[in-house]
Amino acid sequence: MKNGTGVLAFVNDELYAICRMDLEDSNLEILWLETAPFKSKRSFLLNGIYRPPPSTRADDISLENNIEKAHLLNEQTILIGDSQAY
């Protein structure tokens, strides 16, 4: 993992959520969860990513590849991110 602030998720203990380590990338500050709304049987992927500056083209490619890997699972996906201005 790169130096930065990282990504953290707080999950209610009544909510179904599992960490999808198979989708995470040690070169990115990224977190993938599989979760479902209360009383729902349909899960979705939730992604949180932080991109600390400076960002390089290699960082962009790693992120694109990571998102593509999740996309290929054909699951509904929500991406949440933060980056700092340069």
Order of alpha helices (4+ residues) and beta strands (2+ residues): beta-beta-beta-alpha-beta
